[in-house]
């Protein structure tokens, strides 16, 4: 985490392609943390604030074309408001923030997926979030074909990004793995084909280390 103001809390993000199981694992971790007595904030991007819900509807469900740079800027606008009004206040209160998607999603989806400059997208996101990085990013890695199969089995309607072709999602997956390789201390990369319980156990073990480190520093 880059900001001393937020040192009392923990910021944990979940990343991965569509159908990788992020929401399931976030819920399992939330239950475990609550049993330990931790105060939690569960949130997501886009859509983790009232303004974010409006922006989410535009960026994921609007019919018609949205220029790639405009799409990236909508995500950045959501991020700026969300971090300022939801995430930072929770961290300052000492809470554990569990978030579905953050800036790595923008680099992967708007950068690699939309074939924009990933460095520019990351810089834009960091500017919007005033430099805030997670303490831990859990990346659930899954081949794009398997992810689509999971989505097909669970729903019959897709948002704008889910509906993109397999080459788009292949670029997204490759970008995620590159990001994780560049920041191994922040990322926990897990094979999303493993059982839900196996994945959850690995996440708990890593989070327990963070909680012990936080306790030792307090």
C-alpha contacts under 8 A as a table, 3 or more apart, distances in Angstrom:
res1	aa1	res2	aa2	distance
1	X	4	X	7.91
1	X	6	X	7.82
1	X	7	X	7.49
1	X	11	X	7.76
1	X	132	X	6.32
1	X	133	X	5.01
1	X	134	X	5.49
1	X	135	X	5.22
2	X	131	X	6.53
2	X	132	X	5.59
2	X	133	X	6.05
3	X	6	X	5.74
3	X	7	X	6.91
3	X	131	X	7.64
3	X	132	X	6.50
4	X	7	X	5.13
5	X	8	X	7.67
5	X	92	X	6.51
6	X	9	X	5.92
6	X	10	X	7.93
6	X	88	X	6.71
6	X	91	X	5.13
6	X	92	X	5.04
6	X	94	X	7.71
7	X	10	X	7.38
7	X	91	X	7.40
7	X	92	X	7.49
7	X	94	X	7.88
8	X	91	X	6.49
8	X	92	X	6.30
8	X	93	X	7.24
8	X	94	X	4.61
8	X	95	X	7.58
8	X	214	X	7.68
9	X	90	X	7.49
9	X	91	X	4.37
9	X	92	X	6.42
9	X	93	X	6.98
9	X	94	X	3.99
9	X	95	X	4.85
9	X	96	X	5.51
9	X	97	X	7.58
10	X	91	X	6.55
10	X	94	X	7.46
10	X	95	X	6.59
10	X	96	X	4.66
10	X	97	X	6.11
10	X	134	X	7.74
10	X	135	X	6.29
11	X	91	X	7.29
11	X	96	X	6.04
11	X	97	X	4.89
11	X	98	X	6.47
11	X	99	X	7.82
11	X	133	X	7.97
11	X	134	X	4.92
11	X	135	X	5.32
11	X	136	X	6.77
12	X	96	X	7.48
12	X	97	X	6.00
12	X	98	X	5.04
12	X	99	X	6.29
12	X	134	X	5.64
12	X	135	X	5.94
12	X	136	X	4.89
12	X	137	X	5.80
12	X	138	X	7.57
13	X	98	X	5.82
13	X	99	X	4.68
13	X	100	X	5.92
13	X	101	X	6.18
13	X	102	X	6.67
13	X	134	X	6.51
13	X	136	X	6.40
13	X	137	X	4.74
13	X	138	X	6.19
14	X	22	X	5.90
14	X	26	X	7.24
14	X	98	X	7.67
14	X	99	X	6.18
14	X	100	X	5.01
14	X	101	X	5.60
14	X	102	X	7.84
14	X	137	X	5.77
14	X	138	X	4.82
14	X	139	X	6.10
14	X	140	X	7.70
15	X	22	X	6.67
15	X	100	X	6.74
15	X	101	X	5.32
15	X	102	X	7.55
15	X	104	X	7.34
15	X	105	X	6.76
15	X	137	X	6.95
15	X	138	X	6.01
15	X	139	X	4.74
15	X	140	X	6.34
16	X	20	X	5.98
16	X	22	X	6.97
16	X	105	X	7.84
16	X	139	X	5.37
16	X	140	X	4.97
16	X	141	X	5.93
16	X	142	X	7.52
16	X	173	X	7.49
16	X	176	X	7.38
17	X	20	X	5.69
17	X	140	X	7.61
17	X	141	X	7.18
17	X	142	X	6.83
17	X	144	X	6.99
17	X	147	X	6.92
17	X	169	X	7.31
17	X	172	X	7.24
17	X	173	X	6.52
18	X	21	X	7.99
18	X	144	X	7.84
18	X	147	X	5.76
18	X	148	X	7.15
18	X	151	X	7.43
18	X	162	X	6.65
19	X	22	X	7.83
19	X	146	X	7.95
19	X	147	X	4.51
19	X	148	X	6.64
19	X	150	X	5.61
19	X	151	X	5.63
20	X	140	X	5.90
20	X	141	X	6.82
20	X	142	X	5.97
20	X	147	X	6.00
20	X	192	X	5.89
21	X	24	X	5.35
21	X	25	X	6.33
21	X	140	X	7.23
21	X	192	X	7.15
22	X	25	X	5.33
22	X	26	X	6.07
22	X	100	X	6.87
22	X	140	X	6.99
23	X	26	X	5.08
23	X	27	X	6.23
23	X	100	X	6.94
24	X	27	X	5.28
24	X	28	X	6.39
25	X	28	X	5.07
25	X	29	X	6.12
25	X	196	X	7.54
25	X	199	X	7.81
25	X	200	X	6.29
26	X	29	X	5.25
26	X	30	X	6.06
26	X	98	X	6.81
26	X	99	X	7.81
26	X	100	X	7.54
27	X	30	X	5.01
27	X	31	X	6.30
28	X	31	X	5.29
28	X	32	X	6.41
28	X	200	X	6.97
29	X	32	X	5.10
29	X	33	X	6.13
29	X	200	X	7.10
29	X	203	X	7.65
29	X	204	X	6.90
30	X	33	X	5.19
30	X	34	X	6.08
30	X	40	X	7.31
30	X	42	X	7.83
30	X	98	X	7.55
31	X	34	X	5.15
31	X	35	X	6.26
32	X	35	X	5.17
32	X	36	X	6.53
33	X	36	X	5.06
33	X	37	X	6.54
33	X	38	X	5.47
33	X	39	X	7.93
33	X	40	X	7.79
34	X	37	X	5.05
34	X	38	X	5.21
34	X	39	X	6.75
34	X	40	X	7.26
35	X	38	X	7.44
38	X	95	X	7.12
38	X	96	X	7.04
39	X	94	X	7.86
39	X	95	X	5.14
39	X	96	X	6.30
40	X	95	X	5.43
40	X	96	X	4.93
40	X	97	X	5.86
40	X	98	X	7.38
41	X	90	X	6.87
41	X	95	X	6.83
41	X	96	X	6.32
41	X	97	X	4.77
41	X	98	X	6.22
42	X	97	X	5.98
42	X	98	X	4.87
42	X	99	X	5.90
43	X	48	X	5.26
43	X	97	X	7.49
43	X	98	X	6.31
43	X	99	X	4.81
43	X	100	X	6.41
44	X	47	X	6.09
44	X	48	X	4.94
44	X	99	X	4.96
44	X	100	X	4.40
44	X	101	X	6.09
44	X	102	X	7.77
45	X	48	X	5.73
45	X	52	X	7.64
45	X	78	X	7.43
45	X	79	X	7.08
45	X	99	X	7.47
45	X	100	X	6.33
45	X	101	X	5.53
45	X	102	X	6.19
46	X	52	X	5.74
46	X	53	X	7.08
46	X	55	X	7.15
46	X	56	X	5.29
46	X	75	X	6.74
46	X	78	X	6.17
46	X	79	X	7.31
46	X	101	X	7.93
47	X	50	X	7.19
47	X	51	X	7.41
47	X	52	X	3.96
47	X	53	X	4.14
47	X	54	X	7.38
47	X	55	X	7.00
47	X	56	X	5.37
47	X	78	X	7.45
48	X	52	X	5.66
48	X	53	X	6.82
48	X	82	X	6.27
48	X	86	X	7.60
49	X	52	X	4.71
49	X	53	X	6.21
49	X	81	X	7.84
49	X	82	X	5.96
49	X	85	X	7.83
49	X	86	X	7.13
50	X	53	X	5.30
50	X	54	X	6.93
51	X	54	X	5.35
51	X	55	X	6.41
51	X	78	X	7.30
51	X	81	X	7.76
52	X	55	X	4.93
52	X	56	X	5.84
52	X	78	X	5.30
52	X	81	X	7.74
52	X	82	X	7.07
53	X	56	X	5.00
53	X	57	X	6.31
54	X	57	X	5.28
54	X	58	X	6.57
55	X	58	X	5.09
55	X	59	X	6.13
55	X	74	X	6.85
55	X	75	X	7.85
55	X	78	X	6.62
56	X	59	X	5.25
56	X	60	X	5.75
56	X	61	X	7.55
57	X	60	X	5.59
57	X	61	X	5.19
57	X	62	X	6.53
58	X	61	X	5.72
58	X	62	X	4.87
59	X	62	X	6.24
59	X	66	X	7.95
59	X	71	X	6.52
59	X	74	X	7.01
59	X	75	X	7.75
59	X	160	X	7.71
60	X	159	X	5.35
60	X	160	X	5.16
60	X	161	X	6.91
61	X	159	X	5.74
61	X	160	X	6.20
62	X	160	X	7.93
66	X	70	X	6.51
66	X	71	X	6.19
67	X	70	X	5.19
67	X	71	X	6.19
68	X	71	X	5.01
68	X	72	X	6.26
68	X	110	X	6.89
68	X	114	X	6.16
68	X	116	X	7.71
69	X	72	X	5.03
69	X	73	X	6.22
69	X	116	X	7.89
70	X	73	X	5.07
70	X	74	X	6.25
71	X	74	X	5.18
71	X	75	X	6.46
71	X	110	X	7.49
72	X	75	X	5.26
72	X	76	X	6.25
72	X	106	X	7.11
72	X	110	X	5.96
72	X	121	X	7.31
73	X	76	X	4.88
73	X	77	X	6.08
74	X	77	X	5.08
74	X	78	X	6.29
75	X	78	X	5.14
75	X	79	X	6.15
75	X	106	X	7.42
76	X	79	X	4.94
76	X	80	X	6.12
76	X	124	X	6.92
76	X	125	X	5.71
76	X	128	X	6.00
77	X	80	X	5.24
77	X	81	X	6.43
77	X	128	X	7.09
78	X	81	X	5.46
78	X	82	X	5.95
79	X	82	X	5.03
79	X	83	X	5.91
79	X	102	X	7.86
79	X	125	X	7.30
79	X	128	X	6.34
79	X	129	X	6.41
80	X	83	X	5.55
80	X	84	X	6.21
80	X	125	X	8.00
80	X	128	X	4.46
80	X	129	X	5.19
80	X	130	X	7.97
81	X	84	X	5.23
81	X	85	X	5.96
82	X	85	X	5.35
82	X	86	X	5.38
82	X	87	X	6.57
83	X	86	X	5.61
83	X	87	X	4.70
83	X	88	X	5.71
83	X	129	X	5.95
84	X	87	X	6.55
84	X	88	X	5.80
84	X	89	X	7.37
84	X	129	X	7.46
85	X	88	X	6.82
85	X	89	X	6.56
86	X	89	X	5.82
86	X	90	X	6.35
87	X	90	X	5.24
87	X	91	X	6.23
87	X	97	X	6.92
88	X	91	X	5.09
88	X	92	X	6.07
89	X	92	X	5.10
89	X	93	X	6.34
90	X	93	X	5.12
90	X	94	X	6.62
90	X	95	X	5.50
90	X	96	X	7.63
90	X	97	X	7.01
91	X	94	X	5.04
91	X	95	X	5.25
91	X	96	X	6.84
91	X	97	X	6.97
92	X	95	X	7.41
99	X	102	X	7.28
101	X	104	X	7.28
101	X	105	X	5.86
102	X	105	X	5.68
102	X	106	X	7.18
103	X	106	X	5.13
103	X	107	X	6.50
103	X	122	X	6.74
103	X	125	X	5.88
103	X	126	X	7.66
104	X	107	X	5.08
104	X	108	X	6.12
104	X	122	X	7.60
104	X	176	X	7.23
104	X	179	X	7.56
105	X	108	X	5.06
105	X	109	X	5.73
105	X	110	X	7.74
105	X	176	X	7.97
106	X	109	X	5.24
106	X	110	X	5.12
106	X	111	X	6.46
106	X	121	X	6.75
106	X	122	X	7.36
106	X	125	X	7.75
107	X	110	X	5.79
107	X	111	X	4.56
107	X	112	X	6.61
107	X	118	X	5.20
107	X	119	X	7.65
107	X	121	X	5.72
107	X	122	X	5.86
107	X	175	X	7.49
108	X	111	X	5.40
108	X	112	X	5.10
108	X	113	X	6.21
108	X	118	X	7.54
108	X	171	X	7.53
108	X	172	X	4.76
108	X	173	X	7.32
108	X	175	X	5.21
108	X	176	X	5.91
109	X	112	X	5.78
109	X	113	X	4.49
109	X	114	X	6.46
109	X	172	X	5.59
110	X	113	X	5.45
110	X	114	X	4.89
110	X	115	X	7.09
110	X	116	X	6.50
110	X	118	X	7.86
110	X	121	X	7.42
111	X	114	X	5.67
111	X	115	X	5.49
111	X	116	X	4.45
111	X	117	X	5.53
111	X	118	X	4.43
111	X	121	X	6.17
112	X	115	X	4.80
112	X	116	X	6.29
112	X	117	X	7.58
112	X	118	X	6.56
112	X	168	X	7.94
112	X	171	X	5.62
112	X	172	X	5.80
112	X	175	X	6.24
113	X	116	X	7.79
113	X	168	X	5.02
113	X	169	X	6.76
113	X	171	X	5.62
113	X	172	X	5.42
114	X	168	X	7.59
116	X	121	X	7.62
117	X	120	X	5.36
117	X	121	X	6.38
118	X	121	X	5.04
118	X	122	X	6.12
119	X	122	X	5.10
119	X	123	X	6.08
120	X	123	X	5.08
120	X	124	X	6.09
121	X	124	X	5.07
121	X	125	X	6.22
122	X	125	X	5.06
122	X	126	X	6.13
123	X	126	X	5.10
123	X	127	X	6.10
124	X	127	X	5.14
124	X	128	X	6.19
125	X	128	X	5.00
125	X	129	X	6.12
126	X	129	X	5.04
126	X	130	X	5.75
126	X	131	X	4.61
126	X	132	X	6.71
127	X	130	X	5.02
127	X	131	X	6.11
128	X	131	X	7.73
129	X	132	X	5.61
134	X	137	X	6.39
134	X	186	X	7.39
135	X	186	X	6.33
136	X	186	X	5.00
136	X	187	X	5.96
136	X	188	X	7.25
137	X	186	X	5.89
137	X	187	X	4.74
137	X	188	X	6.16
138	X	187	X	5.85
138	X	188	X	4.84
138	X	189	X	6.14
138	X	190	X	7.53
138	X	203	X	7.56
139	X	176	X	7.79
139	X	180	X	7.91
139	X	187	X	6.74
139	X	188	X	5.96
139	X	189	X	4.75
139	X	190	X	6.20
140	X	189	X	6.11
140	X	190	X	5.11
140	X	191	X	6.02
140	X	192	X	5.15
141	X	173	X	7.44
141	X	189	X	6.75
141	X	190	X	5.97
141	X	191	X	5.18
141	X	192	X	5.35
142	X	146	X	6.69
142	X	147	X	6.38
142	X	173	X	7.74
142	X	191	X	6.57
142	X	192	X	5.43
142	X	193	X	6.79
143	X	146	X	5.44
143	X	147	X	6.36
143	X	170	X	7.69
143	X	173	X	7.42
144	X	147	X	4.98
144	X	148	X	6.25
144	X	166	X	6.64
144	X	169	X	5.78
144	X	170	X	5.96
144	X	173	X	7.20
145	X	148	X	5.22
145	X	149	X	6.31
145	X	166	X	7.12
146	X	149	X	4.99
146	X	150	X	6.35
147	X	150	X	5.20
147	X	151	X	6.37
148	X	151	X	5.01
148	X	152	X	6.04
149	X	152	X	5.09
149	X	153	X	6.31
150	X	153	X	5.23
150	X	154	X	6.39
151	X	154	X	5.11
151	X	155	X	6.00
152	X	155	X	5.67
152	X	156	X	6.55
155	X	158	X	7.66
158	X	161	X	7.81
158	X	162	X	5.52
158	X	163	X	5.60
159	X	162	X	5.29
159	X	163	X	6.09
160	X	163	X	5.40
160	X	164	X	6.88
161	X	164	X	5.43
164	X	168	X	6.24
164	X	169	X	7.22
165	X	168	X	5.58
165	X	169	X	6.81
166	X	169	X	5.09
166	X	170	X	6.00
167	X	170	X	4.87
167	X	171	X	6.28
168	X	171	X	5.31
168	X	172	X	6.41
169	X	172	X	4.86
169	X	173	X	6.22
170	X	173	X	5.22
170	X	174	X	6.29
171	X	174	X	5.15
171	X	175	X	6.12
172	X	175	X	5.18
172	X	176	X	6.29
173	X	176	X	5.16
173	X	177	X	6.43
174	X	177	X	5.25
174	X	178	X	6.29
175	X	178	X	5.05
175	X	179	X	6.19
176	X	179	X	5.12
176	X	180	X	6.25
177	X	180	X	5.07
177	X	181	X	6.15
178	X	181	X	5.11
178	X	182	X	6.26
179	X	182	X	5.18
179	X	183	X	6.42
180	X	183	X	5.24
180	X	184	X	5.65
180	X	186	X	7.79
180	X	187	X	5.54
180	X	188	X	7.82
180	X	189	X	7.23
181	X	184	X	5.57
183	X	186	X	5.64
183	X	187	X	6.37
184	X	187	X	5.22
184	X	188	X	7.39
185	X	188	X	7.94
188	X	203	X	7.89
190	X	199	X	6.91
191	X	194	X	5.98
191	X	199	X	7.83
192	X	195	X	7.75
192	X	199	X	7.42
194	X	198	X	6.50
194	X	199	X	6.57
195	X	198	X	5.26
195	X	199	X	6.35
196	X	199	X	5.31
196	X	200	X	6.12
197	X	200	X	5.04
197	X	201	X	6.12
198	X	201	X	5.22
198	X	202	X	6.52
199	X	202	X	5.32
199	X	203	X	6.37
200	X	203	X	5.11
200	X	204	X	6.14
201	X	204	X	5.14
201	X	205	X	6.23
202	X	205	X	5.18
202	X	206	X	6.45
203	X	206	X	5.29
203	X	207	X	6.15
204	X	207	X	5.06
204	X	208	X	5.89
205	X	208	X	5.18
205	X	209	X	6.57
206	X	209	X	5.28
206	X	210	X	6.69
207	X	210	X	5.01
207	X	211	X	6.27
208	X	211	X	5.04
208	X	212	X	6.15
209	X	212	X	5.16
209	X	213	X	6.16
210	X	213	X	5.08
210	X	214	X	6.12
211	X	214	X	5.02
211	X	215	X	6.18
212	X	215	X	5.07
212	X	216	X	6.13
213	X	216	X	5.08
213	X	217	X	6.24
214	X	217	X	5.18
214	X	218	X	6.27
215	X	218	X	5.21
